Amino acid sequence: MIRNSLCGSWQNVARGGILAACGALAACSDSNGTVDPPPVNASVTAVTLDVFGASTVTGSGGVKFVNPGRYAVIPQYAADSDFAVGTSRASVPSYPFAIGGLGTLTARVSPIAAQPTASLSVAEAFHLRLRQIERAEAPRAIAYQQQLKMRPPVSLQVQAAQAQPENRDFKVLSSLTGSTYTTVTARLLYTGTNVLLYVDNGAPTTNTFTDAEYAAFGRQFDTDLFPIDTAAFGTTSDIDANGKTYVLFTPIVNRLTLSTGSCGSYVAGFFNGADLSGSTNGNRAEIFYSSVPGEPAGGPSCTLLSTAVVRNSAPATFIHELQHMISYNQHVLVRSAGTEAIWLNEGLSHMAEELGGKLYESHWPCPNLPPCPASPGRASTAQIFPDSAQGFLPPNFGNAYDFFSARQDYSLTSPTGFGTIEERGVAWLFLRWLVDQKGESKLRQLVQTRNSGTANIEAAAGENFQTLFADYLTAVLLDDFPGATTGQIASRYQFTSRNLRAIYARLNSIASASYPTAYPLDVNDLSTASDLTPASVAATYQMKPGSLDLFQFTSTTAQAGMSLKPPTGTFRSALKAQVTVVRLPPI
């Protein structure tokens, strides 16, 4: 970054072009991630971009396109504060912005979506309660951990020789409010290096798994999934000094939603931080709880959970919840810090799901997208992912698609409740991009720390969150953009591990009801073009903190541009309002 002594502005060499602010549009981030205050007396930032070049400016004001052409414009609130409202986090307010013209432009705008009614599903409300329990139990857990440090260490040899009880009791959280526990007796069906698997003696005996099938889950969790999580994120705690994590399959999990009578949402499984705090309600052991087949999940009139559903969901739920267990250990027990921010904790658990899915992709590879080679690992050569990865991968792609399809309505950093499925999707995809840029070792760095939230991201990445957020959104827009030649799009603006456009195009072709467009962030899906002039202002739009919108502006003359501003007054500083401009190839 170079100071321009002529106009007292900042000149920033952007990727693919030049950004120059003469006057008071915005603060611009330098390579060290610091932000200078905006100048005082002007309003327009001029950008000169090559095709597929991008620049981001912060604050409100105008952006002038020095060269005529087609531009994607991404207004965004890169908020690093949590705006969720109330103890239930039941809503996140939206904040308005307006787009105006500087010179005559042809504009394509995003349809104004109806704001959804804020409501938490049964499962989301329950998981939010679990995270609140973890936060409340953290001081007790830290004190209990200090007591445990006084005991003599138990060697690995002694742990390996310990006989495990064939039957033992567990206290299982049995209410959505977290206030009631039920004691069950369960039998041991698998003993492994990392995992002990028990099944509740009260579990159904029909329409369920055999003992051998339950034991197969134990082997899968023990030898496949547990090592993936611990290698990526770090170790679990071992407060009972047995060197193992318990897995308990129990119908108590199914019955959590019994009182609601709802069949649309249920709890597949969970980790309870109270088990690690020395609480009298806890088991003082590391435990993952799973639902079982053969019993309804929800009201008594709901359909029985089938073996197929549990076989598909339990492995992904285990690796997801195990990350939460590891995070609690690394933040609270090891470092005596607070728990991780909801959005990042959830995003990391969805990254754990993807890591599990990639293991099974490697067993049944498809070098190119379907048709895939015929194999026993795929029910159909038309599948993108093998059968064994279905519970791990497709939900994340679907969740991210839904976020960007209704992008103004959800938030990365201020999730509703514990995070809607859409918000979990954007958190996963953000971390997927960050790992592509910085390496998989960043996952461990994000977990093994006292930091949390956006401060954790900044410390691990070595960059300002506003910059990362803008470049991530640009990558979602430009990844494998049609017509781009090799090397034309900077690697910063791509996902190196996945071809998002090809995957979503395939999903659109085989499941158009769920994926109605070929890509969820595409200027081709914007509304019909209309003129935008200095005398006209587009409709006022709204976004949530940690969200974005998308516009396309086309100019046939030089020096045209657009303005971004609130309808009245100035943007609230905590919103971190900014706009990214991307030059697109001509049609």
C-alpha positions as CSV (number, residue, x, y, z in Angstrom):
1,M,0.0,0.0,0.0
2,I,1.4,3.4,-1.0
3,R,0.3,6.8,0.2
4,N,-0.6,9.1,-2.6
5,S,0.6,12.6,-1.6
6,L,-1.4,14.3,-4.3
7,C,-4.9,13.6,-3.0
8,G,-4.0,12.4,0.4
9,S,-5.7,9.0,-0.3
10,W,-4.7,5.4,-0.2
11,Q,-3.7,3.5,-3.3
12,N,-4.1,-0.2,-3.0
13,V,-2.9,-2.7,-5.7
14,A,-5.7,-5.1,-5.7
15,R,-5.7,-8.6,-7.2
16,G,-6.2,-8.0,-10.9
17,G,-6.3,-4.2,-10.8
18,I,-5.8,-0.9,-9.0
19,L,-8.1,0.5,-6.3
20,A,-7.7,4.2,-5.5
21,A,-9.7,6.3,-3.1
22,C,-9.6,10.0,-3.5
23,G,-11.7,11.3,-0.7
24,A,-14.0,9.7,1.8
25,L,-15.4,6.5,0.7
26,A,-13.8,4.0,2.9
27,A,-11.0,2.5,4.9
28,C,-8.8,0.0,3.0
29,S,-7.0,-2.9,4.6
30,D,-3.3,-3.2,4.1
31,S,-1.3,-6.5,3.9
32,N,-1.0,-6.6,7.6
33,G,-4.8,-6.5,8.1
34,T,-4.8,-3.0,9.8
35,V,-7.5,-0.6,8.8
36,D,-6.9,3.1,8.4
37,P,-9.7,5.6,9.2
38,P,-11.6,6.9,6.1
39,P,-10.6,10.2,4.6
40,V,-12.8,13.1,5.3
41,N,-14.0,14.9,2.2
42,A,-14.9,12.8,-0.7
43,S,-17.3,10.0,-1.7
44,V,-16.0,7.8,-4.6
45,T,-13.4,5.1,-4.9
46,A,-12.3,4.4,-8.5
47,V,-11.4,0.8,-9.4
48,T,-9.5,-0.4,-12.4
49,L,-9.8,-4.2,-12.8
50,D,-8.8,-6.9,-15.2
51,V,-11.3,-9.5,-16.0
52,F,-11.8,-11.7,-12.8
53,G,-10.0,-9.1,-10.8
54,A,-11.6,-8.1,-7.5
55,S,-11.3,-5.2,-5.0
56,T,-13.1,-4.6,-1.7
57,V,-13.7,-1.2,0.0
58,T,-15.2,-0.7,3.4
59,G,-17.8,1.8,4.6
60,S,-20.4,3.7,2.6
61,G,-20.0,5.8,-0.5
62,G,-19.5,5.1,-4.2
63,V,-17.4,2.8,-6.4
64,K,-16.5,4.1,-9.9
65,F,-15.7,1.6,-12.6
66,V,-12.8,3.2,-14.6
67,N,-13.3,0.9,-17.5
68,P,-16.6,0.0,-19.1
69,G,-17.7,-3.6,-18.7
70,R,-19.7,-6.1,-16.6
71,Y,-19.2,-6.1,-12.9
72,A,-20.5,-8.2,-10.0
73,V,-21.0,-6.2,-6.8
74,I,-21.3,-8.0,-3.5
75,P,-22.4,-5.7,-0.6
76,Q,-21.8,-7.4,2.7
77,Y,-21.8,-6.9,6.5
78,A,-18.6,-8.6,7.6
79,A,-19.7,-8.3,11.3
80,D,-17.5,-10.0,13.8
81,S,-19.9,-9.2,16.7
82,D,-22.8,-11.4,17.6
83,F,-26.1,-9.7,16.9
84,A,-28.4,-12.6,17.9
85,V,-31.3,-11.5,20.2
86,G,-32.4,-13.0,23.5
87,T,-31.3,-16.0,25.6
88,S,-32.9,-18.3,23.0
89,R,-31.1,-16.4,20.1
90,A,-34.4,-16.6,18.4
91,S,-33.8,-13.8,15.9
92,V,-31.0,-11.8,14.3
93,P,-32.1,-8.3,13.1
94,S,-31.6,-7.2,9.5
95,Y,-30.1,-3.8,8.5
96,P,-31.1,-1.9,5.4
97,F,-28.9,-0.6,2.6
98,A,-29.6,1.2,-0.7
99,I,-27.9,1.0,-4.1
100,G,-27.7,4.1,-6.3
101,G,-26.2,4.9,-9.7
102,L,-23.1,7.0,-10.5
103,G,-23.6,7.4,-14.3
104,T,-26.0,5.3,-16.3
105,L,-25.7,1.5,-15.7
106,T,-27.7,-1.5,-16.6
107,A,-28.5,-3.2,-13.3
108,R,-29.5,-6.8,-12.5
109,V,-30.6,-7.0,-8.9
110,S,-31.4,-9.8,-6.4
111,P,-35.1,-10.4,-5.9
112,I,-36.3,-9.1,-2.5
113,A,-36.9,-12.3,-0.5
114,A,-39.5,-12.5,2.2
115,Q,-37.8,-12.5,5.6
116,P,-38.5,-15.9,7.2
117,T,-40.2,-16.1,10.5
118,A,-37.5,-16.7,13.1
119,S,-38.1,-20.1,14.8
120,L,-35.9,-22.8,16.1
121,S,-36.4,-26.4,15.3
122,V,-36.6,-28.8,18.2
123,A,-33.1,-30.2,17.5
124,E,-31.7,-26.7,17.1
125,A,-33.2,-25.5,20.4
126,F,-31.8,-28.6,22.2
127,H,-28.3,-28.2,20.8
128,L,-28.4,-24.5,21.8
129,R,-29.3,-25.7,25.3
130,L,-26.3,-28.1,25.3
131,R,-23.9,-25.3,24.4
132,Q,-25.4,-23.1,27.1
133,I,-24.9,-26.0,29.6
134,E,-21.3,-26.3,28.5
135,R,-20.7,-22.6,29.0
136,A,-22.3,-22.6,32.4
137,E,-20.4,-25.8,33.5
138,A,-17.0,-24.5,32.2
139,P,-15.9,-23.0,35.6
140,R,-16.8,-26.2,37.4
141,A,-15.1,-28.3,34.7
142,I,-11.9,-26.3,35.0
143,A,-11.9,-26.7,38.8
144,Y,-12.6,-30.4,38.5
145,Q,-9.8,-30.8,36.0
146,Q,-7.4,-29.2,38.5
147,Q,-8.5,-31.9,41.0
148,L,-7.8,-34.6,38.5
149,K,-4.3,-33.4,37.9
150,M,-3.5,-34.3,41.5
151,R,-4.1,-38.0,40.9
152,P,-1.3,-40.4,39.9
153,P,-1.1,-40.9,36.2
154,V,-2.4,-44.1,34.7
155,S,-0.1,-45.8,32.2
156,L,-1.3,-46.9,28.8
157,Q,-0.5,-50.5,29.8
158,V,-2.7,-50.3,32.9
159,Q,-5.5,-48.7,30.9
160,A,-5.3,-51.5,28.3
161,A,-5.5,-54.1,31.0
162,Q,-8.5,-52.6,32.7
163,A,-11.5,-54.9,32.5
164,Q,-14.6,-53.0,31.2
165,P,-17.9,-53.8,32.9
166,E,-20.3,-55.9,30.7
167,N,-23.2,-53.9,32.1
168,R,-23.0,-50.3,33.5
169,D,-25.3,-47.5,34.3
170,F,-25.4,-44.1,32.5
171,K,-27.2,-40.9,33.4
172,V,-28.8,-39.7,30.1
173,L,-30.1,-36.2,29.6
174,S,-33.8,-36.8,28.9
175,S,-35.4,-33.4,28.5
176,L,-35.0,-30.6,25.9
177,T,-34.5,-28.1,28.7
178,G,-31.5,-29.9,30.1
179,S,-33.1,-30.3,33.5
180,T,-34.0,-34.0,33.7
181,Y,-31.8,-37.1,33.6
182,T,-32.7,-40.7,33.3
183,T,-30.5,-43.6,34.5
184,V,-30.3,-46.5,32.1
185,T,-28.4,-49.8,32.2
186,A,-26.5,-50.8,29.0
187,R,-24.5,-53.8,27.9
188,L,-21.1,-53.7,26.3
189,L,-20.9,-54.8,22.7
190,Y,-17.6,-53.5,21.5
191,T,-14.2,-52.8,23.1
192,G,-11.6,-51.0,20.9
193,T,-8.5,-48.9,21.2
194,N,-10.4,-45.7,21.4
195,V,-14.1,-46.6,21.8
196,L,-16.3,-48.6,24.1
197,L,-19.8,-49.1,22.6
198,Y,-22.8,-49.9,24.8
199,V,-26.4,-50.4,23.9
200,D,-29.3,-49.6,26.3
201,N,-31.0,-52.7,27.7
202,G,-34.2,-50.9,27.0
203,A,-33.6,-50.4,23.3
204,P,-36.1,-52.0,20.9
205,T,-35.6,-55.7,20.0
206,T,-37.4,-55.5,16.7
207,N,-36.8,-53.4,13.6
208,T,-33.4,-52.7,15.0
209,F,-29.7,-53.8,14.7
210,T,-28.3,-57.1,15.7
211,D,-25.5,-57.1,18.3
212,A,-23.1,-57.8,15.4
213,E,-24.3,-54.7,13.6
214,Y,-23.9,-52.5,16.7
215,A,-20.4,-53.9,17.1
216,A,-19.7,-52.9,13.5
217,F,-20.5,-49.3,14.4
218,G,-18.0,-49.6,17.2
219,R,-15.3,-50.7,14.8
220,Q,-16.1,-47.9,12.4
221,F,-16.1,-45.3,15.1
222,D,-12.9,-46.7,16.7
223,T,-10.7,-47.4,13.6
224,D,-12.1,-45.0,11.0
225,L,-13.6,-41.9,12.5
226,F,-12.0,-41.3,15.9
227,P,-8.5,-41.1,14.4
228,I,-9.6,-38.7,11.8
229,D,-11.0,-36.2,14.3
230,T,-8.1,-36.5,16.8
231,A,-5.5,-36.0,14.0
232,A,-7.3,-33.0,12.6
233,F,-8.3,-31.2,15.9
234,G,-6.5,-32.7,18.9
235,T,-7.1,-35.1,21.7
236,T,-10.2,-35.7,23.8
237,S,-10.0,-35.5,27.6
238,D,-9.8,-38.6,29.7
239,I,-11.3,-37.7,33.0
240,D,-12.0,-41.3,34.0
241,A,-8.5,-42.4,33.1
242,N,-9.6,-45.3,30.9
243,G,-8.2,-44.0,27.7
244,K,-11.5,-44.5,25.8
245,T,-14.6,-42.7,24.7
246,Y,-18.0,-44.2,25.4
247,V,-20.7,-44.6,22.7
248,L,-24.2,-45.2,24.1
249,F,-27.1,-46.1,21.8
250,T,-30.2,-45.4,23.8
251,P,-33.9,-44.7,23.0
252,I,-33.8,-41.9,25.5
253,V,-32.3,-39.8,22.7
254,N,-35.3,-40.7,20.5
255,R,-37.7,-39.7,23.3
256,L,-36.2,-36.2,23.8
257,T,-38.8,-34.8,21.3
258,L,-41.7,-37.0,22.6
259,S,-43.4,-34.2,24.4
260,T,-43.4,-32.0,21.3
261,G,-45.4,-34.3,19.1
262,S,-43.4,-33.0,16.2
263,C,-42.2,-35.5,13.5
264,G,-40.2,-33.0,11.5
265,S,-37.2,-32.5,13.8
266,Y,-35.5,-34.9,16.1
267,V,-32.2,-35.3,17.9
268,A,-29.9,-37.9,16.2
269,G,-27.2,-37.7,18.9
270,F,-25.3,-35.4,21.1
271,F,-22.3,-34.8,23.5
272,N,-23.1,-33.3,26.9
273,G,-20.4,-31.1,28.4
274,A,-21.8,-31.8,31.9
275,D,-20.3,-35.3,31.7
276,L,-16.8,-33.6,31.9
277,S,-17.5,-31.2,34.8
278,G,-17.8,-33.4,37.8
279,S,-21.5,-32.5,38.0
280,T,-23.7,-34.9,39.9
281,N,-25.8,-35.2,36.8
282,G,-22.9,-36.1,34.7
283,N,-21.1,-39.5,34.1
284,R,-17.6,-38.1,34.6
285,A,-16.6,-39.7,31.4
286,E,-16.4,-38.9,27.6
287,I,-19.7,-40.0,26.0
288,F,-21.4,-39.8,22.7
289,Y,-25.2,-40.5,22.9
290,S,-27.0,-41.8,19.8
291,S,-30.6,-42.5,18.9
292,V,-31.6,-46.1,18.0
293,P,-33.7,-47.7,15.2
294,G,-37.1,-49.3,16.0
295,E,-38.6,-46.4,18.0
296,P,-40.1,-43.1,16.8
297,A,-38.1,-40.0,17.0
298,G,-40.7,-37.4,18.0
299,G,-44.2,-37.9,19.0
300,P,-45.6,-41.5,19.5
301,S,-47.4,-41.2,16.1
302,C,-44.2,-40.5,14.2
303,T,-42.6,-43.1,12.0
304,L,-40.1,-45.5,13.5
305,L,-36.5,-44.6,12.9
306,S,-35.3,-47.3,10.4
307,T,-32.0,-49.1,10.5
308,A,-31.2,-47.4,7.1
309,V,-31.7,-43.9,8.6
310,V,-29.6,-44.6,11.7
311,R,-26.9,-46.4,9.7
312,N,-26.7,-43.3,7.5
313,S,-26.8,-40.7,10.2
314,A,-25.0,-42.2,13.2
315,P,-21.4,-42.2,11.8
316,A,-21.6,-38.5,10.7
317,T,-23.3,-37.5,13.9
318,F,-20.5,-39.3,15.9
319,I,-17.6,-37.5,14.1
320,H,-19.5,-34.2,14.3
321,E,-20.2,-34.5,18.1
322,L,-16.6,-35.8,18.7
323,Q,-15.3,-32.5,17.4
324,H,-17.5,-30.7,20.0
325,M,-16.0,-33.0,22.7
326,I,-12.4,-32.2,21.5
327,S,-13.1,-28.5,21.3
328,Y,-14.5,-28.5,24.9
329,N,-11.4,-30.3,26.1
330,Q,-8.9,-28.1,24.3
331,H,-10.5,-24.8,25.1
332,V,-11.9,-25.4,28.6
333,L,-10.1,-28.3,30.3
334,V,-6.6,-27.9,28.8
335,R,-6.4,-24.1,28.6
336,S,-9.0,-23.0,31.2
337,A,-10.6,-20.7,28.6
338,G,-14.2,-20.2,27.5
339,T,-16.1,-22.3,24.9
340,E,-15.8,-21.7,21.2
341,A,-18.3,-19.3,19.5
342,I,-21.4,-21.1,18.3
343,W,-20.9,-20.5,14.6
344,L,-17.3,-21.6,14.5
345,N,-17.8,-24.6,16.8
346,E,-20.5,-25.7,14.5
347,G,-18.5,-25.0,11.3
348,L,-15.6,-27.1,12.7
349,S,-18.0,-30.0,13.4
350,H,-19.3,-29.9,9.8
351,M,-15.7,-29.9,8.7
352,A,-15.2,-33.0,10.7
353,E,-18.1,-34.6,8.8
354,E,-16.4,-33.7,5.5
355,L,-13.1,-35.2,6.6
356,G,-15.0,-38.4,7.4
357,G,-16.7,-38.4,4.0
358,K,-13.4,-37.9,2.2
359,L,-12.1,-41.2,3.7
360,Y,-15.0,-43.1,2.1
361,E,-14.5,-41.1,-1.2
362,S,-11.0,-42.4,-1.3
363,H,-12.3,-45.9,-1.0
364,W,-14.6,-45.5,-4.0
365,P,-13.1,-42.6,-6.0
366,C,-14.8,-40.9,-8.9
367,P,-11.9,-39.0,-10.7
368,N,-14.5,-36.9,-12.6
369,L,-18.1,-36.2,-11.8
370,P,-20.6,-38.8,-12.8
371,P,-20.9,-41.2,-14.5
372,C,-18.5,-42.8,-12.0
373,P,-16.9,-46.1,-12.4
374,A,-19.2,-49.0,-11.5
375,S,-18.3,-50.3,-8.1
376,P,-19.8,-52.1,-5.1
377,G,-19.5,-48.8,-3.2
378,R,-22.1,-47.0,-5.3
379,A,-25.7,-48.0,-5.8
380,S,-25.6,-46.0,-9.0
381,T,-22.9,-44.7,-11.3
382,A,-24.9,-41.4,-11.3
383,Q,-24.0,-40.8,-7.7
384,I,-21.5,-38.0,-7.0
385,F,-20.6,-39.5,-3.6
386,P,-20.3,-43.2,-2.6
387,D,-23.0,-44.9,-0.4
388,S,-20.7,-44.8,2.6
389,A,-20.2,-41.0,2.3
390,Q,-23.9,-40.1,1.9
391,G,-24.4,-39.1,5.6
392,F,-21.3,-37.0,5.6
393,L,-21.1,-34.9,2.4
394,P,-24.5,-34.2,0.7
395,P,-26.0,-32.4,3.7
396,N,-23.2,-29.9,3.8
397,F,-23.5,-29.0,0.1
398,G,-27.3,-28.7,0.5
399,N,-27.0,-26.5,3.5
400,A,-24.5,-24.2,1.8
401,Y,-26.7,-24.0,-1.3
402,D,-29.7,-23.0,0.8
403,F,-27.7,-20.2,2.5
404,F,-26.6,-18.6,-0.7
405,S,-30.0,-19.0,-2.3
406,A,-31.5,-16.9,0.5
407,R,-28.3,-15.1,1.4
408,Q,-29.9,-11.9,2.9
409,D,-31.8,-13.9,5.4
410,Y,-29.1,-15.8,7.3
411,S,-25.8,-15.0,9.0
412,L,-22.3,-16.6,9.3
413,T,-21.3,-14.9,12.5
414,S,-24.6,-14.3,14.2
415,P,-26.5,-17.6,13.7
416,T,-30.1,-18.0,14.9
417,G,-30.2,-20.3,17.9
418,F,-27.5,-22.9,17.5
419,G,-27.4,-22.2,13.8
420,T,-30.0,-23.0,11.2
421,I,-28.9,-25.7,8.7
422,E,-28.3,-22.8,6.2
423,E,-26.0,-21.1,8.7
424,R,-24.2,-24.3,9.4
425,G,-23.7,-24.7,5.6
426,V,-22.0,-21.3,5.2
427,A,-19.8,-21.9,8.2
428,W,-18.6,-25.2,6.7
429,L,-18.0,-23.7,3.3
430,F,-16.1,-20.8,4.8
431,L,-13.8,-23.2,6.6
432,R,-13.5,-25.4,3.5
433,W,-12.2,-22.3,1.6
434,L,-9.9,-21.2,4.5
435,V,-8.3,-24.7,4.7
436,D,-7.9,-24.7,0.9
437,Q,-6.0,-21.4,1.3
438,K,-4.0,-22.0,4.5
439,G,-3.7,-25.8,4.9
440,E,-5.5,-28.4,7.0
441,S,-3.2,-27.7,10.0
442,K,-5.3,-24.6,10.6
443,L,-8.1,-26.8,11.9
444,R,-5.9,-27.9,14.8
445,Q,-4.8,-24.4,15.4
446,L,-8.4,-23.2,15.6
447,V,-9.2,-25.8,18.2
448,Q,-6.1,-25.8,20.3
449,T,-6.3,-22.2,21.5
450,R,-7.9,-19.9,24.0
451,N,-9.2,-17.7,21.2
452,S,-12.7,-17.9,19.9
453,G,-14.9,-16.6,17.0
454,T,-13.5,-14.2,14.5
455,A,-10.5,-13.4,16.7
456,N,-9.6,-17.1,16.5
457,I,-9.9,-17.0,12.7
458,E,-7.7,-13.9,12.5
459,A,-5.0,-15.4,14.7
460,A,-4.9,-18.7,12.8
461,A,-5.1,-17.1,9.3
462,G,-2.9,-14.1,10.1
463,E,-5.4,-11.9,8.3
464,N,-8.2,-9.5,9.1
465,F,-11.6,-11.2,9.1
466,Q,-13.2,-8.6,6.9
467,T,-10.6,-9.4,4.2
468,L,-11.1,-13.1,4.6
469,F,-14.9,-12.8,4.4
470,A,-14.8,-10.7,1.3
471,D,-12.4,-13.0,-0.5
472,Y,-14.3,-16.1,0.5
473,L,-17.5,-14.6,-1.0
474,T,-15.5,-13.8,-4.1
475,A,-14.3,-17.4,-4.3
476,V,-17.9,-18.7,-4.1
477,L,-18.8,-16.4,-7.0
478,L,-15.7,-17.2,-9.2
479,D,-14.9,-20.8,-8.4
480,D,-14.6,-22.5,-11.8
481,F,-16.3,-19.6,-13.5
482,P,-17.6,-20.6,-17.0
483,G,-15.1,-19.6,-19.7
484,A,-12.2,-18.9,-17.4
485,T,-8.9,-20.2,-18.7
486,T,-6.3,-21.9,-16.5
487,G,-4.6,-19.3,-14.3
488,Q,-7.0,-16.5,-15.2
489,I,-8.7,-16.6,-11.7
490,A,-6.3,-16.1,-8.8
491,S,-6.1,-19.2,-6.5
492,R,-7.3,-16.9,-3.7
493,Y,-10.7,-16.8,-5.4
494,Q,-11.1,-20.6,-5.9
495,F,-11.7,-23.8,-3.9
496,T,-8.8,-26.0,-4.7
497,S,-10.4,-29.1,-3.1
498,R,-13.8,-29.1,-4.8
499,N,-15.3,-28.0,-8.1
500,L,-18.3,-26.3,-6.7
501,R,-20.0,-25.4,-10.0
502,A,-19.7,-28.9,-11.3
503,I,-21.0,-30.5,-8.1
504,Y,-24.0,-28.1,-7.9
505,A,-24.7,-28.4,-11.6
506,R,-24.9,-32.2,-11.2
507,L,-27.1,-31.9,-8.1
508,N,-29.4,-29.5,-10.1
509,S,-29.7,-32.1,-12.9
510,I,-30.6,-35.0,-10.6
511,A,-32.5,-33.2,-7.8
512,S,-33.9,-30.0,-9.3
513,A,-36.6,-29.7,-6.6
514,S,-33.9,-29.2,-4.0
515,Y,-31.4,-27.5,-6.3
516,P,-33.6,-25.4,-8.6
517,T,-30.7,-23.5,-10.1
518,A,-27.3,-24.8,-11.3
519,Y,-25.4,-22.6,-8.8
520,P,-26.5,-20.7,-5.7
521,L,-24.5,-17.5,-6.3
522,D,-24.8,-16.6,-9.9
523,V,-25.4,-13.3,-11.6
524,N,-27.4,-15.1,-14.3
525,D,-30.1,-15.8,-11.7
526,L,-30.6,-12.1,-10.9
527,S,-33.8,-10.2,-11.9
528,T,-34.4,-8.7,-15.3
529,A,-32.0,-5.9,-16.2
530,S,-33.1,-2.3,-15.8
531,D,-31.4,1.1,-16.0
532,L,-29.8,2.7,-12.9
533,T,-29.0,6.4,-13.1
534,P,-27.8,9.0,-10.7
535,A,-31.3,10.1,-10.3
536,S,-32.6,6.7,-9.4
537,V,-32.0,4.5,-6.4
538,A,-32.8,0.8,-6.4
539,A,-35.2,-0.6,-3.8
540,T,-33.9,-0.6,-0.3
541,Y,-32.6,-4.0,0.6
542,Q,-31.8,-5.7,3.9
543,M,-29.1,-8.0,5.0
544,K,-28.3,-9.6,8.3
545,P,-24.9,-9.1,10.0
546,G,-22.5,-11.7,8.5
547,S,-24.4,-11.9,5.2
548,L,-24.3,-10.6,1.7
549,D,-26.2,-9.7,-1.4
550,L,-25.3,-9.8,-5.1
551,F,-25.9,-7.4,-8.0
552,Q,-24.6,-7.0,-11.6
553,F,-23.9,-3.7,-13.2
554,T,-23.0,-3.2,-16.8
555,S,-21.6,0.0,-18.2
556,T,-20.9,0.9,-21.8
557,T,-19.1,4.1,-20.8
558,A,-16.1,4.8,-18.6
559,Q,-16.3,6.2,-15.1
560,A,-19.8,4.9,-14.3
561,G,-20.4,3.4,-10.9
562,M,-22.7,2.7,-8.0
563,S,-23.2,3.9,-4.4
564,L,-23.7,1.8,-1.3
565,K,-25.2,3.6,1.7
566,P,-27.9,3.2,4.4
567,P,-31.3,4.7,3.6
568,T,-30.6,7.3,6.3
569,G,-27.7,8.3,8.5
570,T,-24.6,6.1,8.5
571,F,-23.9,2.4,8.8
572,R,-23.6,1.0,12.3
573,S,-19.9,0.5,12.7
574,A,-20.2,-3.0,14.2
575,L,-21.8,-4.2,10.9
576,K,-18.5,-3.7,9.1
577,A,-20.2,-2.7,5.9
578,Q,-18.1,-3.2,2.8
579,V,-18.6,-3.9,-0.9
580,T,-16.6,-6.2,-3.2
581,V,-16.4,-5.4,-6.9
582,V,-15.5,-8.2,-9.4
583,R,-15.0,-7.6,-13.1
584,L,-16.7,-10.3,-15.1
585,P,-16.0,-11.3,-18.8
586,P,-18.4,-9.8,-21.4
587,I,-21.3,-12.0,-22.3
